[in-house]
Amino acid sequence: MSLKDRITEDMKAAMRAKDTGRLGTIRLLQAAVKQKEVDERVELDDAAVVGLVDKLIKQRRDSIDAFTKAGRQDLADKEAAEVQVLQAYLPARLSPGEVAAEVKALVAELGASGPGDMGKVMGAARQRLAGKAEMAQVSAAVKAALAG
């Protein structure tokens, strides 16, 4: 079953269970998928949907930070609940050690050395690790690998 089909089935289950919080988040995700498909006139595959989920989670985390700084814990809690629902659609994340190992392998493959190759390594890392690790974590691992 594709990820889009799973999202649709989860939406139906949330409707039956009358779980309005979960239903709202799933509908938001489905709308984002449809919007991207219409804008780009393509059928999204699972990898593209995972990328979209990653983007939505990053937006929610940024909102949580902003709401917390503004003293709006009620809104921060709502965003955190949405993050929990969205994370169910991501593949298992790599541990920091696994990310570092993948990055070291990429640096060796590309023959990269020094901070000037950061862009080249990040482009390849983004391809290989999309959905498997947060890009901020990958970026830190690339900086460490190129510095040492």
Residue frames relative to the residue before (quaternion, step in Angstrom):
aa qw qx qy qz dx dy dz
M 1.0000 0.0000 0.0000 0.0000 0.00 0.00 0.00
S 0.4224 -0.7075 0.5055 0.2558 3.57 -0.84 0.97
L 0.6565 -0.5213 0.3761 0.3948 3.54 -1.26 0.37
K 0.6276 0.5311 -0.3397 0.4568 3.60 1.03 -0.73
D 0.6415 0.5120 -0.3221 0.4719 3.60 1.03 -0.79
R 0.6429 0.5238 -0.3217 0.4569 3.58 1.01 -0.84
I 0.6276 0.5296 -0.3346 0.4623 3.58 1.02 -0.79
T 0.6506 0.5130 -0.3101 0.4663 3.59 0.96 -0.87
E 0.6646 0.4963 -0.3047 0.4682 3.60 0.93 -0.88
D 0.6454 0.5108 -0.3180 0.4706 3.58 1.01 -0.79
M 0.6170 0.5360 -0.3450 0.4614 3.58 1.07 -0.69
K 0.6531 0.5054 -0.3141 0.4684 3.58 0.94 -0.86
A 0.6499 0.5149 -0.3142 0.4623 3.59 0.98 -0.84
A 0.6514 0.5066 -0.3124 0.4707 3.59 1.01 -0.82
M 0.6136 0.5375 -0.3425 0.4662 3.60 1.10 -0.69
R 0.6700 0.5020 -0.2950 0.4604 3.57 0.90 -0.97
A 0.7134 0.4441 -0.2432 0.4845 3.57 1.02 -0.85
K 0.3345 -0.7650 0.4764 0.2755 3.58 1.33 -0.17
D 0.3193 0.7298 -0.5129 0.3199 3.55 1.07 0.93
T 0.1930 -0.8550 0.4702 0.1035 3.57 0.25 1.30
G 0.6297 0.5390 -0.3483 0.4378 3.61 0.98 -0.71
R 0.6831 0.4712 -0.2723 0.4870 3.55 0.88 -0.99
L 0.6393 0.5419 -0.3167 0.4442 3.57 0.97 -0.89
G 0.6562 0.5208 -0.3118 0.4483 3.59 0.92 -0.87
T 0.6692 0.4968 -0.2954 0.4670 3.56 0.96 -0.88
I 0.6586 0.4981 -0.3121 0.4698 3.59 0.95 -0.85
R 0.6369 0.5154 -0.3310 0.4681 3.59 1.00 -0.75
L 0.6181 0.5401 -0.3334 0.4638 3.56 1.07 -0.78
L 0.6559 0.5024 -0.3008 0.4764 3.58 0.96 -0.87
Q 0.6636 0.5020 -0.3105 0.4597 3.57 0.90 -0.89
A 0.6385 0.5193 -0.3241 0.4665 3.59 1.02 -0.77
A 0.6429 0.5177 -0.3239 0.4624 3.59 1.00 -0.78
V 0.6334 0.5225 -0.3252 0.4692 3.58 1.03 -0.80
K 0.6798 0.4859 -0.2912 0.4659 3.58 0.84 -0.99
Q 0.6324 0.5383 -0.3308 0.4482 3.60 0.98 -0.82
K 0.6617 0.4972 -0.3027 0.4725 3.58 0.93 -0.90
E 0.6507 0.5168 -0.3171 0.4572 3.60 0.98 -0.84
V 0.6699 0.4870 -0.2986 0.4742 3.58 0.95 -0.86
D 0.6602 0.5232 -0.3122 0.4393 3.59 0.89 -0.94
E 0.7928 0.3171 -0.1510 0.4981 3.57 0.87 -0.96
R 0.3338 -0.7778 0.4680 0.2541 3.58 1.34 -0.07
V 0.5452 0.5671 -0.4184 0.4539 3.55 0.91 1.03
E 0.4212 -0.6361 0.5735 0.2984 3.51 -1.35 0.27
L 0.3381 -0.7684 0.5053 0.1998 3.61 -0.56 1.14
D 0.3017 -0.7209 0.5923 0.1962 3.55 -1.04 0.83
D 0.7438 -0.4139 0.2748 0.4472 3.58 -1.31 0.11
A 0.6386 0.5368 -0.3341 0.4386 3.61 0.96 -0.81
A 0.6660 0.4909 -0.3027 0.4731 3.59 0.96 -0.82
V 0.6321 0.5177 -0.3304 0.4725 3.59 1.04 -0.74
V 0.6280 0.5228 -0.3311 0.4720 3.61 1.00 -0.80
G 0.6366 0.5233 -0.3214 0.4664 3.59 0.99 -0.79
L 0.6484 0.5121 -0.3035 0.4746 3.55 1.02 -0.82
V 0.6347 0.5144 -0.3231 0.4777 3.60 0.99 -0.83
D 0.6217 0.5422 -0.3300 0.4589 3.59 0.99 -0.85
K 0.6596 0.5127 -0.2977 0.4621 3.57 0.95 -0.94
L 0.6627 0.5035 -0.3062 0.4622 3.59 0.93 -0.88
I 0.6407 0.5138 -0.3252 0.4688 3.58 1.01 -0.79
K 0.6392 0.5175 -0.3325 0.4616 3.60 0.96 -0.82
Q 0.6309 0.5250 -0.3305 0.4660 3.60 1.00 -0.80
R 0.6551 0.5133 -0.3089 0.4603 3.59 0.96 -0.88
R 0.6583 0.5067 -0.3154 0.4587 3.60 0.94 -0.86
D 0.6276 0.5164 -0.3356 0.4763 3.59 1.03 -0.73
S 0.6494 0.5116 -0.3095 0.4699 3.58 1.01 -0.82
I 0.6164 0.5419 -0.3486 0.4526 3.59 1.00 -0.79
D 0.6434 0.5167 -0.3204 0.4652 3.60 0.94 -0.87
A 0.6796 0.4943 -0.2925 0.4564 3.57 0.85 -0.97
F 0.6793 0.4884 -0.2948 0.4617 3.60 0.90 -0.89
T 0.6368 0.5228 -0.3306 0.4603 3.57 1.02 -0.77
K 0.6586 0.5021 -0.3066 0.4692 3.59 0.95 -0.86
A 0.7018 0.4551 -0.2615 0.4816 3.58 1.09 -0.70
G 0.5058 -0.6753 0.4104 0.3461 3.60 1.28 -0.01
R 0.5249 0.6147 -0.4234 0.4091 3.60 1.15 0.51
Q 0.0935 -0.8448 0.5262 0.0259 3.56 0.44 1.24
D 0.5841 0.5858 -0.3737 0.4195 3.61 1.09 -0.64
L 0.6956 0.4487 -0.2704 0.4917 3.59 0.91 -0.88
A 0.6150 0.5387 -0.3449 0.4611 3.58 1.06 -0.71
D 0.6473 0.5150 -0.3166 0.4643 3.61 1.00 -0.79
K 0.6273 0.5305 -0.3328 0.4630 3.59 1.03 -0.78
E 0.6624 0.4942 -0.2984 0.4775 3.59 0.94 -0.89
A 0.6370 0.5282 -0.3269 0.4566 3.61 1.00 -0.81
A 0.6287 0.5211 -0.3321 0.4721 3.60 1.05 -0.74
E 0.6381 0.5163 -0.3261 0.4691 3.60 1.02 -0.75
V 0.6138 0.5415 -0.3455 0.4590 3.60 1.03 -0.77
Q 0.6401 0.5364 -0.3247 0.4440 3.59 0.96 -0.88
V 0.6637 0.4919 -0.3039 0.4746 3.59 0.95 -0.87
L 0.6864 0.4993 -0.2871 0.4440 3.60 0.88 -0.95
Q 0.6265 0.5662 -0.3472 0.4079 3.60 1.01 -0.75
A 0.5572 0.6122 -0.3926 0.4008 3.60 1.17 -0.43
Y 0.6981 0.4732 -0.2660 0.4669 3.60 1.18 -0.47
L 0.5789 0.5666 -0.3804 0.4462 3.58 1.28 0.09
P 0.5011 -0.6163 0.4947 0.3526 3.59 -1.11 0.55
A 0.6865 -0.4592 0.3440 0.4467 3.57 -1.26 0.24
R 0.4021 -0.7253 0.5139 0.2192 3.55 -0.95 0.94
L 0.4667 -0.6536 0.5203 0.2902 3.53 -1.19 0.62
S 0.4944 -0.6284 0.5040 0.3266 3.57 -1.15 0.61
P 0.6649 -0.4970 0.3539 0.4308 3.63 -1.17 0.33
G 0.6362 0.5285 -0.3304 0.4547 3.60 1.04 -0.70
E 0.6557 0.5054 -0.3018 0.4728 3.56 1.02 -0.84
V 0.6234 0.5286 -0.3338 0.4696 3.58 1.05 -0.77
A 0.6547 0.5111 -0.3106 0.4622 3.58 0.91 -0.91
A 0.6515 0.5127 -0.3156 0.4617 3.61 0.98 -0.83
E 0.6424 0.5149 -0.3171 0.4708 3.61 0.97 -0.85
V 0.6640 0.5056 -0.3030 0.4600 3.57 0.94 -0.91
K 0.6423 0.5152 -0.3292 0.4622 3.60 0.94 -0.83
A 0.6328 0.5198 -0.3263 0.4721 3.59 1.03 -0.81
L 0.6517 0.5156 -0.3111 0.4612 3.60 0.97 -0.85
V 0.6382 0.5235 -0.3272 0.4600 3.58 0.93 -0.89
A 0.6616 0.4987 -0.3044 0.4701 3.59 0.97 -0.88
E 0.6425 0.5357 -0.3197 0.4450 3.61 0.96 -0.89
L 0.7511 0.4051 -0.2078 0.4781 3.54 0.89 -1.01
G 0.3752 -0.7346 0.4858 0.2891 3.57 1.20 -0.27
A 0.3126 0.7768 -0.4889 0.2447 3.56 1.14 0.64
S 0.0701 0.7771 -0.6243 0.0376 3.53 -1.17 0.64
G 0.8098 0.2441 -0.1993 0.4948 3.54 -0.91 0.93
P 0.6762 -0.5381 0.3436 0.3676 3.54 -1.25 0.52
G 0.5673 0.6232 -0.3810 0.3803 3.62 1.15 -0.44
D 0.6871 0.4685 -0.2695 0.4856 3.59 1.23 -0.47
M 0.3141 0.7880 -0.4817 0.2199 3.58 1.29 0.14
G 0.6806 0.5039 -0.2972 0.4410 3.61 0.83 -0.95
K 0.6479 0.5209 -0.3141 0.4585 3.56 0.96 -0.88
V 0.6870 0.4715 -0.2816 0.4758 3.59 0.89 -0.93
M 0.6522 0.5159 -0.3232 0.4517 3.62 0.94 -0.84
G 0.6216 0.5397 -0.3475 0.4490 3.61 1.00 -0.72
A 0.6824 0.4637 -0.2795 0.4911 3.57 0.92 -0.90
A 0.6454 0.5198 -0.3203 0.4591 3.60 1.01 -0.80
R 0.6217 0.5399 -0.3432 0.4519 3.58 1.01 -0.79
Q 0.6439 0.5190 -0.3124 0.4673 3.59 1.03 -0.81
R 0.7495 0.4422 -0.2180 0.4418 3.54 0.77 -1.10
L 0.8066 0.3205 -0.1332 0.4784 3.58 0.92 -0.89
A 0.3257 0.7620 -0.5042 0.2430 3.59 1.23 0.19
G 0.8253 0.1865 -0.1662 0.5065 3.55 -0.80 1.05
K 0.6798 0.4846 -0.2917 0.4669 3.59 1.20 -0.38
A 0.7928 0.0612 -0.0168 0.6062 3.57 1.21 -0.47
E 0.5291 -0.6001 0.4828 0.3561 3.55 -1.21 0.49
M 0.5194 -0.6798 0.4239 0.2974 3.54 -0.89 0.94
A 0.5767 0.5645 -0.3908 0.4427 3.63 1.11 -0.48
Q 0.6475 0.5068 -0.3026 0.4819 3.55 1.04 -0.82
V 0.6427 0.5173 -0.3130 0.4705 3.58 1.00 -0.85
S 0.6438 0.5343 -0.3150 0.4481 3.58 0.95 -0.90
A 0.6518 0.5053 -0.3116 0.4720 3.58 0.96 -0.86
A 0.6541 0.5086 -0.3086 0.4671 3.60 1.01 -0.83
V 0.6352 0.5191 -0.3284 0.4682 3.61 1.04 -0.77
K 0.6384 0.5217 -0.3254 0.4631 3.61 0.94 -0.87
A 0.6677 0.5006 -0.2998 0.4622 3.56 0.93 -0.93
A 0.6734 0.5054 -0.3003 0.4483 3.59 0.93 -0.89
L 0.7027 0.4579 -0.2692 0.4734 3.59 0.99 -0.81
A 0.6368 0.5275 -0.3322 0.4538 3.59 1.14 -0.52
G 0.7876 0.3392 -0.1712 0.4851 3.57 1.01 -0.80
